[in-house]
Every structure is written in C-alpha cells, then in structure tokens.
Amino acid sequence: MQFFYLLRSRPFLWFLLLINILGTVYGYYWYGWQLEETKPIFLLFVPDSPTASLFFCFVLAAFLLGKNWPLMESLAAVTLFKYGIWAVVMNIMVMVVTGQLSPIALMLIFSHLGMAVEGLLYAPFYKIKPWHLIAVAVWTIHNDVIDYVFGQMPRYSILSEYTLGIGYFTFWLSILSLALVYVLSVRRGHYKLSIQ
C-alpha cells in the first residue's frame, strides 16, 4: 500500500509529469524529419510514442487537480504500453540485424520500457468505462491501418524488409494492449484506488 501512496503523492506526480513533458518534447523532435515529409492528413498519426506520453501528461495533470479524465486515461494506458513495447522490440530487432546496440538504442529501450510500465502502474486509479476503451480501440486499430496500409509507420530503414511482419506484430500488440487495460481497469471486480 505504501507503493500506491507513492504513486499518488504530489511530488512523485510532479516528477513524472516533468519527465513525460521532456520525453514528449524530445519525441516530437525525434520525429521532426519524418513529420516534414508527412502529408497533413496523416500528421496526427505519425509520432506514436510522444503522442502516447502527451496523453499521459494530461492524465497526470488531472491527477494533480484531484480529478480523473477517463478517456485520456484509456488513450494513455493503451498507447503507452503498445508503443513502449513496440519500440523495445524494434530496437532489439535492430541489434539482432546489425549485431550492435548503440547508446541511443539503449536509451530508447529503457525510456520506452518505462513508458510501458508507467501507464499500467496507475491502472487502479483510472475510471475507464467500456465505451472509453471501445473508442480507444477504434483509434488504435485505425492508427495501425494508417501506419501499415498508408505507410506512415516510424521508419527504421534497417528493418524495412520486415515491414509486413512488423505490421502483423503491431496489430496483435494493439489487441494485447487493449486486453490488458480491460483486465486492469475496466473488468468488473478489478482493483480500484482513488487518486485523492
């Protein structure tokens, strides 16, 4: 229970908010060159990880105000886990293909693993209802279509020959992410805590 007390303590929430703001800004910067080449209609769907952490910034801001924002909680939890795990797997794949693990790749692995974990840690505090998760399921699967049908996925040129397999993996990762959030935050009888 002390662990959950730490999660809802204001200093820790402020610390996480600062970390996520910095990560979000860096993430959008990292996508800058791809965003410059992206058609306006797809702009919202290209920077996956920074958008996930941006969702979580809104969740943390609401927590600091003693409130819940369930739709944003659902968006954050699903996308943080999905894109956190996705980036870890992609960077490990790059290491397998090239035989090298650069310092930047190592930083991306640990930062994205942190993303995946932080979204789920707060699951007992979320007030997500089934319709929130249904709306996020539409967003998430639509994003996969934009990425792998319209070719807007994050670009790892070293892995380009594996794009079909990566698309298939990403779809099932979306399903797993939605299922996890359902079990942890929506299913009847799940563990509940208040942020206040």
N, CA, C and O of each residue as an XYZ file, in Angstrom:
784
protein
N       0.825     -1.204      0.000
C       0.000      0.000      0.000
C       0.866      1.264      0.000
O       0.466      2.285     -0.558
N       2.045      1.203      0.619
C       2.942      2.347      0.591
C       3.363      2.690     -0.835
O       3.574      3.854     -1.175
N       3.482      1.641     -1.667
C       3.846      1.872     -3.070
C       2.786      2.718     -3.758
O       3.118      3.649     -4.491
N       1.512      2.405     -3.530
C       0.437      3.170     -4.153
C       0.345      4.570     -3.556
O      -0.057      5.515     -4.235
N       0.721      4.701     -2.279
C       0.784      6.045     -1.675
C       1.822      6.890     -2.410
O       1.591      8.070     -2.673
N       2.972      6.281     -2.743
C       3.999      6.992     -3.506
C       3.464      7.417     -4.866
O       3.692      8.547     -5.297
N       2.755      6.521     -5.545
C       2.246      6.828     -6.885
C       1.311      8.030     -6.890
O       1.277      8.789     -7.859
N       0.553      8.206     -5.812
C      -0.391      9.335     -5.809
C       0.122     10.552     -5.046
O      -0.592     11.547     -4.918
N       1.349     10.484     -4.539
C       1.907     11.645     -3.838
C       2.203     12.764     -4.842
O       2.664     12.511     -5.956
N       1.933     13.981     -4.433
C       2.084     15.112     -5.344
C       3.519     15.285     -5.854
O       3.704     15.539     -7.045
N       4.547     15.158     -4.993
C       5.908     15.292     -5.532
C       6.218     14.269     -6.616
O       6.876     14.591     -7.605
N       5.743     13.024     -6.435
C       6.011     11.990     -7.439
C       5.229     12.268     -8.719
O       5.746     12.071     -9.819
N       3.991     12.724     -8.582
C       3.194     13.071     -9.768
C       3.837     14.220    -10.538
O       3.874     14.197    -11.768
N       4.350     15.238     -9.811
C       5.045     16.338    -10.475
C       6.306     15.854    -11.175
O       6.611     16.284    -12.287
N       7.046     14.950    -10.512
C       8.265     14.393    -11.103
C       7.936     13.646    -12.400
O       8.596     13.840    -13.421
N       6.910     12.792    -12.348
C       6.516     12.043    -13.548
C       6.039     12.980    -14.652
O       6.342     12.766    -15.826
N       5.296     14.015    -14.278
C       4.815     14.967    -15.281
C       5.991     15.647    -15.975
O       5.992     15.791    -17.197
N       6.988     16.066    -15.202
C       8.167     16.708    -15.787
C       8.898     15.761    -16.735
O       9.257     16.144    -17.848
N       9.116     14.524    -16.289
C       9.792     13.516    -17.120
C       9.031     13.295    -18.420
O       9.629     13.213    -19.494
N       7.706     13.198    -18.317
C       6.899     12.933    -19.506
C       6.829     14.137    -20.440
O       6.765     13.972    -21.658
N       6.841     15.345    -19.881
C       6.879     16.532    -20.745
C       8.188     16.554    -21.531
O       8.193     16.786    -22.740
N       9.299     16.311    -20.830
C      10.603     16.297    -21.505
C      10.657     15.192    -22.562
O      11.145     15.414    -23.671
N      10.161     14.011    -22.221
C      10.148     12.895    -23.174
C       9.261     13.175    -24.371
O       9.589     12.794    -25.495
N       8.136     13.841    -24.138
C       7.220     14.182    -25.226
C       7.868     15.174    -26.187
O       7.806     15.004    -27.404
N       8.489     16.210    -25.630
C       9.163     17.214    -26.459
C      10.278     16.565    -27.275
O      10.399     16.808    -28.476
N      11.099     15.733    -26.612
C      12.178     15.054    -27.327
C      11.618     14.123    -28.401
O      12.175     14.031    -29.495
N      10.516     13.434    -28.092
C       9.903     12.521    -29.052
C       9.431     13.223    -30.310
O       9.652     12.737    -31.419
N       8.771     14.383    -30.140
C       8.333     15.134    -31.320
C       9.536     15.658    -32.105
O       9.506     15.717    -33.335
N      10.583     16.033    -31.392
C      11.820     16.462    -32.069
C      12.415     15.306    -32.870
O      12.862     15.495    -34.001
N      12.421     14.109    -32.282
C      12.977     12.914    -32.929
C      12.231     12.597    -34.224
O      12.829     12.130    -35.194
N      10.915     12.855    -34.231
C      10.086     12.600    -35.417
C      10.127     13.747    -36.421
O       9.522     13.659    -37.490
N      10.843     14.830    -36.081
C      10.787     16.041    -36.897
C      10.997     15.829    -38.377
O      10.216     16.330    -39.186
N      12.040     15.094    -38.755
C      12.338     14.911    -40.183
C      11.229     14.131    -40.888
O      10.917     14.402    -42.047
N      10.624     13.146    -40.174
C       9.545     12.380    -40.799
C       8.281     13.234    -40.909
O       7.546     13.142    -41.892
N       8.036     14.060    -39.897
C       6.857     14.926    -39.940
C       6.949     15.938    -41.086
O       5.931     16.297    -41.678
N       8.159     16.397    -41.399
C       8.344     17.343    -42.511
C       7.940     16.734    -43.843
O       7.523     17.446    -44.756
N       8.064     15.404    -43.957
C       7.740     14.716    -45.212
C       6.328     14.135    -45.208
O       5.914     13.509    -46.184
N       5.586     14.339    -44.116
C       4.271     13.714    -43.962
C       3.169     14.631    -44.468
O       3.188     15.835    -44.212
N       2.208     14.058    -45.190
C       1.046     14.822    -45.644
C       0.236     15.258    -44.415
O       0.134     14.507    -43.445
N      -0.336     16.463    -44.452
C      -1.069     16.975    -43.283
C      -2.138     16.029    -42.745
O      -2.361     15.967    -41.536
N      -2.800     15.291    -43.641
C      -3.877     14.394    -43.202
C      -3.372     13.287    -42.268
O      -4.147     12.732    -41.489
N      -2.066     12.962    -42.345
C      -1.518     11.881    -41.529
C      -0.737     12.369    -40.312
O      -0.286     11.556    -39.506
N      -0.572     13.679    -40.168
C       0.311     14.218    -39.126
C      -0.020     13.721    -37.725
O       0.883     13.434    -36.939
N      -1.299     13.617    -37.412
C      -1.725     13.212    -36.072
C      -1.312     11.781    -35.740
O      -1.176     11.430    -34.568
N      -1.111     10.955    -36.766
C      -0.899      9.526    -36.547
C       0.555      9.083    -36.661
O       0.850      7.906    -36.456
N       1.463      9.990    -36.980
C       2.862      9.597    -37.181
C       3.660      9.501    -35.874
O       4.286      8.469    -35.635
N       3.664     10.530    -35.021
C       4.521     10.481    -33.827
C       3.862      9.683    -32.694
O       3.286     10.260    -31.772
N       3.954      8.361    -32.776
C       3.200      7.485    -31.870
C       3.606      7.618    -30.403
O       2.764      7.902    -29.551
N       4.878      7.415    -30.105
C       5.320      7.424    -28.704
C       5.151      8.783    -28.030
O       4.639      8.834    -26.912
N       5.561      9.891    -28.664
C       5.355     11.177    -27.980
C       3.890     11.526    -27.786
O       3.537     12.198    -26.817
N       3.029     11.078    -28.697
C       1.604     11.326    -28.505
C       1.085     10.519    -27.324
O       0.245     10.999    -26.564
N       1.582      9.292    -27.167
C       1.199      8.469    -26.011
C       1.615      9.147    -24.706
O       0.836      9.206    -23.755
N       2.843      9.655    -24.666
C       3.295     10.316    -23.436
C       2.573     11.654    -23.234
O       2.396     12.091    -22.097
N       2.159     12.302    -24.318
C       1.353     13.522    -24.191
C       0.008     13.201    -23.537
O      -0.450     13.932    -22.659
N      -0.623     12.103    -23.970
C      -1.870     11.675    -23.324
C      -1.651     11.520    -21.819
O      -2.479     11.951    -21.016
N      -0.522     10.897    -21.443
C      -0.255     10.649    -20.031
C       0.016     11.956    -19.282
O      -0.298     12.063    -18.097
N       0.590     12.939    -19.954
C       0.765     14.260    -19.328
C      -0.589     14.826    -18.908
O      -0.717     15.391    -17.822
N      -1.595     14.675    -19.764
C      -2.938     15.155    -19.420
C      -3.519     14.372    -18.239
O      -4.187     14.941    -17.376
N      -3.258     13.063    -18.211
C      -3.726     12.232    -17.093
C      -3.089     12.700    -15.791
O      -3.779     12.866    -14.786
N      -1.776     12.913    -15.806
C      -1.057     13.350    -14.605
C      -1.520     14.733    -14.155
O      -1.665     14.984    -12.958
N      -1.752     15.629    -15.111
C      -2.248     16.965    -14.777
C      -3.618     16.871    -14.095
O      -3.878     17.586    -13.127
N      -4.482     16.001    -14.594
C      -5.794     15.802    -13.971
C      -5.630     15.232    -12.561
O      -6.314     15.663    -11.632
N      -4.721     14.261    -12.401
C      -4.468     13.693    -11.071
C      -4.021     14.784    -10.095
O      -4.463     14.810     -8.946
N      -3.157     15.670    -10.546
C      -2.668     16.746     -9.678
C      -3.787     17.695     -9.269
O      -3.706     18.359     -8.236
N      -4.828     17.751    -10.087
C      -6.007     18.552     -9.747
C      -7.034     17.747     -8.955
O      -8.117     18.240     -8.640
N      -6.674     16.482     -8.633
C      -7.577     15.620     -7.883
C      -8.730     15.097     -8.709
O      -9.790     14.779     -8.171
N      -8.530     15.005    -10.024
C      -9.610     14.592    -10.934
C      -9.169     13.412    -11.793
O      -7.988     13.071    -11.859
N     -10.141     12.806    -12.441
C      -9.894     11.753    -13.423
C     -10.406     12.219    -14.780
O     -11.409     12.926    -14.875
N      -9.698     11.807    -15.822
C     -10.101     12.091    -17.205
C     -10.099     10.739    -17.915
O      -9.125     10.393    -18.583
N     -11.190      9.967    -17.773
C     -11.188      8.559    -18.189
C     -10.832      8.291    -19.647
O     -10.115      7.332    -19.934
N     -11.314      9.111    -20.570
C     -10.981      8.870    -21.976
C      -9.477      9.037    -22.189
O      -8.855      8.238    -22.889
N      -8.899     10.066    -21.593
C      -7.457     10.275    -21.706
C      -6.686      9.172    -21.001
O      -5.626      8.759    -21.470
N      -7.209      8.690    -19.874
C      -6.581      7.566    -19.164
C      -6.537      6.328    -20.050
O      -5.531      5.620    -20.099
N      -7.635      6.077    -20.745
C      -7.695      4.926    -21.639
C      -6.725      5.078    -22.804
O      -6.004      4.139    -23.142
N      -6.707      6.259    -23.419
C      -5.760      6.520    -24.509
C      -4.324      6.353    -24.037
O      -3.509      5.730    -24.717
N      -4.016      6.911    -22.869
C      -2.649      6.853    -22.352
C      -2.240      5.424    -22.024
O      -1.173      4.976    -22.442
N      -3.069      4.709    -21.287
C      -2.703      3.363    -20.841
C      -2.456      2.432    -22.027
O      -1.464      1.704    -22.056
N      -3.358      2.459    -23.000
C      -3.224      1.564    -24.160
C      -2.005      1.942    -25.001
O      -1.200      1.081    -25.356
N      -1.873      3.224    -25.316
C      -0.793      3.619    -26.231
C       0.579      3.609    -25.565
O       1.574      3.318    -26.228
N       0.659      3.919    -24.268
C       1.947      3.837    -23.580
C       2.472      2.411    -23.599
O       3.645      2.176    -23.889
N       1.595      1.459    -23.287
C       2.040      0.063    -23.288
C       2.384     -0.385    -24.703
O       3.438     -0.973    -24.944
N       1.482     -0.099    -25.630
C       1.684     -0.556    -27.005
C       2.975     -0.019    -27.607
O       3.812     -0.791    -28.074
N       3.140      1.293    -27.601
C       4.311      1.869    -28.262
C       5.575      1.734    -27.430
O       6.684      1.753    -27.963
N       5.404      1.597    -26.119
C       6.567      1.307    -25.290
C       7.165     -0.046    -25.644
O       8.366     -0.158    -25.889
N       6.321     -1.073    -25.670
C       6.795     -2.427    -26.014
C       7.245     -2.478    -27.470
O       8.249     -3.117    -27.786
N       6.513     -1.812    -28.354
C       6.868     -1.815    -29.782
C       8.286     -1.297    -29.982
O       9.078     -1.914    -30.693
N       8.609     -0.168    -29.361
C       9.938      0.429    -29.544
C      11.031     -0.454    -28.955
O      12.119     -0.553    -29.523
N      10.756     -1.095    -27.828
C      11.733     -2.025    -27.242
C      12.022     -3.152    -28.223
O      13.182     -3.477    -28.478
N      10.962     -3.749    -28.774
C      11.127     -4.877    -29.705
C      11.853     -4.426    -30.973
O      12.725     -5.140    -31.468
N      11.503     -3.249    -31.506
C      12.159     -2.779    -32.740
C      13.645     -2.536    -32.521
O      14.460     -2.884    -33.375
N      14.003     -1.950    -31.402
C      15.424     -1.687    -31.144
C      16.205     -2.971    -30.883
O      17.388     -3.058    -31.212
N      15.556     -3.953    -30.302
C      16.212     -5.264    -30.146
C      16.373     -5.924    -31.508
O      17.387     -6.568    -31.776
N      15.365     -5.763    -32.373
C      15.468     -6.304    -33.733
C      16.627     -5.665    -34.493
O      17.364     -6.350    -35.201
N      16.785     -4.344    -34.343
C      17.905     -3.656    -34.988
C      19.225     -4.245    -34.492
O      20.152     -4.449    -35.277
N      19.307     -4.517    -33.196
C      20.519     -5.107    -32.639
C      20.773     -6.493    -33.234
O      21.911     -6.837    -33.553
N      19.714     -7.285    -33.382
C      19.856     -8.634    -33.950
C      20.335     -8.558    -35.398
O      21.199     -9.331    -35.814
N      19.765     -7.617    -36.167
C      20.119     -7.487    -37.585
C      21.533     -6.945    -37.769
O      22.284     -7.428    -38.616
N      21.894     -5.931    -36.965
C      23.192     -5.276    -37.158
C      24.303     -5.845    -36.288
O      25.486     -5.664    -36.575
N      23.908     -6.537    -35.218
C      24.907     -7.038    -34.276
C      25.437     -5.969    -33.350
O      26.424     -6.194    -32.650
N      24.793     -4.796    -33.331
C      25.251     -3.683    -32.490
C      24.084     -3.070    -31.732
O      22.941     -3.099    -32.187
N      24.392     -2.522    -30.580
C      23.394     -1.801    -29.791
C      24.004     -0.449    -29.429
O      24.864     -0.364    -28.552
N      23.560      0.594    -30.101
C      24.127      1.927    -29.887
C      23.623      2.506    -28.567
O      22.609      2.052    -28.038
N      24.331      3.512    -28.031
C      23.847      4.182    -26.810
C      22.448      4.767    -26.976
O      21.645      4.729    -26.043
N      22.149      5.310    -28.163
C      20.806      5.862    -28.400
C      19.762      4.755    -28.360
O      18.687      4.934    -27.787
N      20.075      3.604    -28.970
C      19.141      2.474    -28.945
C      18.908      2.003    -27.514
O      17.782      1.674    -27.141
N      19.963      1.970    -26.721
C      19.846      1.565    -25.320
C      18.964      2.546    -24.555
O      18.125      2.135    -23.754
N      19.152      3.839    -24.799
C      18.314      4.859    -24.164
C      16.856      4.694    -24.584
O      15.951      4.816    -23.759
N      16.630      4.416    -25.872
C      15.263      4.227    -26.356
C      14.612      2.998    -25.729
O      13.425      3.016    -25.404
N      15.389      1.933    -25.562
C      14.850      0.717    -24.941
C      14.397      1.004    -23.515
O      13.274      0.661    -23.144
N      15.256      1.628    -22.709
C      14.907      1.861    -21.311
C      13.807      2.913    -21.147
O      12.934      2.765    -20.292
N      13.843      3.966    -21.955
C      12.808      5.002    -21.831
C      11.444      4.461    -22.264
O      10.427      4.784    -21.650
N      11.418      3.642    -23.315
C      10.138      3.101    -23.775
C       9.636      1.981    -22.874
O       8.428      1.783    -22.747
N      10.537      1.257    -22.258
C      10.113      0.269    -21.262
C       9.461      0.989    -20.081
O       8.461      0.528    -19.530
N      10.044      2.124    -19.706
C       9.441      2.948    -18.655
C       8.055      3.419    -19.027
O       7.158      3.440    -18.184
N       7.866      3.802    -20.289
C       6.537      4.200    -20.775
C       5.530      3.079    -20.588
O       4.433      3.289    -20.070
N       5.918      1.885    -21.018
C       5.001      0.742    -20.953
C       4.589      0.455    -19.513
O       3.434      0.127    -19.244
N       5.535      0.581    -18.596
C       5.270      0.264    -17.191
C       4.435      1.348    -16.526
O       3.483      1.038    -15.809
N       4.775      2.626    -16.752
C       4.104      3.697    -16.011
C       2.603      3.753    -16.287
O       1.811      4.032    -15.387
N       2.220      3.488    -17.530
C       0.799      3.524    -17.855
C       0.003      2.470    -17.119
O      -1.144      2.705    -16.738
N       0.609      1.300    -16.916
C      -0.089      0.211    -16.222
C      -0.043      0.366    -14.710
O      -0.959     -0.079    -14.017
N       1.014      0.995    -14.184
C       1.122      1.182    -12.732
C      -0.068      1.952    -12.167
O      -0.496      1.716    -11.037
N      -0.590      2.868    -12.964
C      -1.691      3.706    -12.484
C      -3.066      3.099    -12.774
O      -4.090      3.739    -12.534
N      -3.090      1.880    -13.282
C      -4.359      1.237    -13.643
C      -5.399      1.259    -12.515
O      -6.572      1.502    -12.798
N      -5.025      1.016    -11.249
C      -6.056      1.051    -10.196
C      -6.704      2.421    -10.003
O      -7.801      2.513     -9.450
N      -6.041      3.480    -10.450
C      -6.559      4.835    -10.255
C      -7.462      5.297    -11.401
O      -8.169      6.296    -11.265
N      -7.445      4.583    -12.520
C      -8.231      5.004    -13.678
C      -9.719      4.759    -13.445
O     -10.099      3.862    -12.692
N     -10.547      5.552    -14.089
C     -12.014      5.416    -14.011
C     -12.579      5.101    -15.402
O     -13.605      5.649    -15.806
N     -11.906      4.224    -16.111
C     -12.259      3.913    -17.501
C     -13.542      3.085    -17.556
O     -13.705      2.117    -16.813
N     -14.435      3.477    -18.436
C     -15.668      2.715    -18.677
C     -15.532      1.979    -20.021
O     -14.676      2.332    -20.832
N     -16.366      0.967    -20.256
C     -16.241      0.208    -21.515
C     -16.242      1.074    -22.764
O     -15.484      0.807    -23.697
N     -17.088      2.118    -22.802
C     -17.156      2.922    -24.026
C     -15.857      3.677    -24.278
O     -15.498      3.925    -25.429
N     -15.145      4.047    -23.206
C     -13.845      4.705    -23.395
C     -12.883      3.763    -24.118
O     -12.176      4.158    -25.044
N     -12.876      2.511    -23.670
C     -11.957      1.539    -24.264
C     -12.362      1.199    -25.698
O     -11.499      0.962    -26.543
N     -13.660      1.174    -25.978
C     -14.119      0.935    -27.351
C     -13.649      2.068    -28.263
O     -13.167      1.822    -29.369
N     -13.791      3.310    -27.795
C     -13.333      4.456    -28.586
C     -11.830      4.377    -28.831
O     -11.363      4.683    -29.929
N     -11.072      3.971    -27.819
C      -9.619      3.854    -27.957
C      -9.254      2.686    -28.870
O      -8.253      2.749    -29.585
N     -10.051      1.630    -28.852
C      -9.808      0.508    -29.770
C      -9.931      0.977    -31.218
O      -9.121      0.599    -32.064
N     -10.940      1.799    -31.504
C     -11.107      2.337    -32.860
C      -9.890      3.191    -33.222
O      -9.335      3.050    -34.312
N      -9.476      4.077    -32.310
C      -8.304      4.931    -32.542
C      -7.061      4.083    -32.812
O      -6.308      4.347    -33.749
N      -6.861      3.070    -31.984
C      -5.637      2.262    -32.043
C      -5.556      1.451    -33.329
O      -4.520      1.440    -33.994
N      -6.636      0.776    -33.680
C      -6.636     -0.035    -34.905
C      -6.567      0.875    -36.135
O      -5.902      0.549    -37.118
N      -7.256      2.014    -36.073
C      -7.178      2.988    -37.171
C      -5.729      3.456    -37.361
O      -5.260      3.593    -38.491
N      -5.033      3.699    -36.258
C      -3.639      4.111    -36.327
C      -2.781      3.035    -36.991
O      -1.877      3.353    -37.764
N      -3.060      1.758    -36.691
C      -2.326      0.661    -37.338
C      -2.563      0.668    -38.846
O      -1.643      0.439    -39.631
N      -3.807      0.931    -39.241
C      -4.126      0.991    -40.673
C      -3.361      2.140    -41.334
O      -2.775      1.969    -42.403
N      -3.371      3.294    -40.698
C      -2.629      4.446    -41.244
C      -1.143      4.094    -41.379
O      -0.510      4.405    -42.388
N      -0.599      3.442    -40.348
C       0.829      3.112    -40.362
C       1.194      2.088    -41.429
O       2.153      2.286    -42.174
N       0.431      0.988    -41.509
C       0.885     -0.147    -42.324
C       0.139     -0.316    -43.644
O       0.573     -1.091    -44.496
N      -0.972      0.392    -43.828
C      -1.632      0.399    -45.139
C      -1.194      1.634    -45.917
O      -0.955      1.561    -47.122
N      -1.088      2.775    -45.224
C      -0.705      4.026    -45.872
C       0.780      4.364    -45.689
O       1.232      5.427    -46.115
N       1.522      3.473    -45.065
C       2.976      3.609    -44.978
C       3.481      4.743    -44.104
O       4.479      5.382    -44.435
N       2.802      5.004    -42.985
C       3.189      6.113    -42.109
C       3.866      5.637    -40.823
O       4.000      6.411    -39.875
N       4.292      4.378    -40.780
C       4.919      3.837    -39.571
C       6.255      4.517    -39.293
O       6.876      5.070    -40.201
N       6.701      4.475    -38.020
C       8.041      5.025    -37.724
C       9.083      4.316    -38.584
O       9.020      3.100    -38.762
N      10.025      5.058    -39.108
C      10.958      4.494    -40.086
C      12.229      3.964    -39.449
O      13.012      4.704    -38.853
N      12.405      2.687    -39.591
C      13.651      2.004    -39.240
C      14.146      1.388    -40.544
O      13.775      0.261    -40.873
N      14.977      2.110    -41.288
C      15.380      1.654    -42.626
C      16.024      0.270    -42.588
O      15.888     -0.504    -43.535
N      16.718     -0.039    -41.512
C      17.389     -1.339    -41.382
C      16.372     -2.478    -41.364
O      16.685     -3.603    -41.753
N      15.142     -2.179    -40.905
C      14.120     -3.215    -40.772
C      13.087     -3.174    -41.890
O      12.060     -3.844    -41.792
N      13.330     -2.407    -42.948
C      12.316     -2.201    -43.987
C      11.849     -3.496    -44.647
O      10.690     -3.595    -45.049
N      12.730     -4.485    -44.763
C      12.326     -5.745    -45.405
C      11.387     -6.568    -44.519
O      10.798     -7.547    -44.978
N      11.247     -6.172    -43.258
C      10.387     -6.916    -42.321
C       9.065     -6.197    -42.061
O       8.355     -6.530    -41.111
N       8.731     -5.220    -42.895
C       7.575     -4.362    -42.630
C       6.274     -5.147    -42.481
O       5.483     -4.852    -41.585
N       6.038     -6.131    -43.332
C       4.783     -6.901    -43.232
C       4.688     -7.624    -41.899
O       3.644     -7.604    -41.248
N       5.773     -8.258    -41.497
C       5.790     -8.959    -40.210
C       5.632     -7.997    -39.047
O       4.945     -8.305    -38.074
N       6.263     -6.833    -39.142
C       6.147     -5.831    -38.082
C       4.709     -5.325    -37.991
O       4.195     -5.115    -36.893
N       4.060     -5.130    -39.136
C       2.659     -4.714    -39.146
C       1.761     -5.735    -38.477
O       0.863     -5.378    -37.714
N       2.006     -7.022    -38.766
C       1.217     -8.095    -38.148
C       1.436     -8.116    -36.638
O       0.481     -8.229    -35.869
N       2.702     -8.007    -36.215
C       3.033     -7.950    -34.792
C       2.358     -6.760    -34.123
O       1.837     -6.882    -33.014
N       2.364     -5.608    -34.795
C       1.798     -4.388    -34.222
C       0.300     -4.516    -34.008
O      -0.228     -4.058    -32.995
N      -0.386     -5.136    -34.959
C      -1.830     -5.346    -34.804
C      -2.125     -6.160    -33.550
O      -2.993     -5.791    -32.760
N      -1.408     -7.264    -33.363
C      -1.669     -8.105    -32.191
C      -1.194     -7.462    -30.902
O      -1.735     -7.744    -29.833
N      -0.193     -6.605    -30.991
C       0.222     -5.828    -29.826
C      -0.883     -4.843    -29.431
O      -1.096     -4.589    -28.245
N      -1.575     -4.298    -30.411
C      -2.725     -3.435    -30.124
C      -3.801     -4.206    -29.366
O      -4.352     -3.711    -28.382
N      -4.093     -5.408    -29.824
C      -5.113     -6.234    -29.169
C      -4.691     -6.561    -27.738
O      -5.502     -6.474    -26.816
N      -3.419     -6.939    -27.549
C      -2.909     -7.239    -26.213
C      -3.010     -6.017    -25.302
O      -3.402     -6.139    -24.142
N      -2.661     -4.849    -25.818
C      -2.701     -3.612    -25.026
C      -4.121     -3.298    -24.581
O      -4.349     -2.943    -23.424
N      -5.071     -3.425    -25.490
C      -6.479     -3.196    -25.156
C      -6.966     -4.206    -24.119
O      -7.686     -3.848    -23.186
N      -6.571     -5.471    -24.286
C      -6.989     -6.514    -23.346
C      -6.420     -6.269    -21.954
O      -7.119     -6.445    -20.956
N      -5.164     -5.866    -21.884
C      -4.538     -5.580    -20.585
C      -5.265     -4.458    -19.855
O      -5.555     -4.570    -18.664
N      -5.556     -3.385    -20.565
C      -6.245     -2.259    -19.935
C      -7.653     -2.670    -19.516
O      -8.145     -2.230    -18.477
N      -8.297     -3.507    -20.313
C      -9.616     -4.007    -19.921
C      -9.530     -4.780    -18.604
O     -10.310     -4.534    -17.684
N      -8.587     -5.709    -18.516
C      -8.451     -6.547    -17.317
C      -8.086     -5.705    -16.091
O      -8.622     -5.928    -15.005
N      -7.180     -4.741    -16.260
C      -6.671     -3.974    -15.120
C      -7.550     -2.803    -14.696
O      -7.496     -2.373    -13.544
N      -8.369     -2.280    -15.630
C      -9.088     -1.038    -15.306
C     -10.571     -1.019    -15.639
O     -11.270     -0.090    -15.237
N     -11.070     -2.008    -16.355
C     -12.474     -1.965    -16.782
C     -13.262     -3.163    -16.247
O     -14.402     -3.015    -15.807
N     -12.656     -4.337    -16.286
C     -13.339     -5.580    -15.899
C     -13.964     -5.455    -14.509
O     -13.372     -4.872    -13.601
N     -15.160     -6.005    -14.359
C     -15.841     -5.986    -13.081
C     -14.961     -6.629    -11.995
O     -14.414     -7.715    -12.191
N     -14.836     -5.954    -10.869
C     -14.061     -6.506     -9.758
C     -12.581     -6.193     -9.801
O     -11.828     -6.708     -8.974
N     -12.125     -5.349    -10.757
C     -10.708     -5.020    -10.803
C     -10.319     -4.176     -9.581
O     -11.171     -3.543     -8.958
N      -9.050     -4.176     -9.255
C      -8.533     -3.456     -8.082
C      -8.664     -1.950     -8.302
O      -8.207     -1.433     -9.320
N      -9.293     -1.234     -7.344
C      -9.562      0.193     -7.512
C      -8.952      0.990     -6.370
O      -8.973      0.572     -5.213
N      -8.410      2.143     -6.726
C      -7.915      3.113     -5.753
C      -8.338      4.506     -6.195
O      -8.624      4.731     -7.371
N      -8.377      5.431     -5.258
C      -8.682      6.823     -5.586
C      -7.410      7.640     -5.634
O      -6.503      7.416     -4.833
N      -7.325      8.574     -6.551
C      -6.140      9.409     -6.668
C      -6.073     10.445     -5.547
O      -4.996     10.970     -5.261
N      -7.198     10.746     -4.913
C      -7.212     11.764     -3.854
C      -6.738     11.201     -2.518
O      -6.691     11.926     -1.525
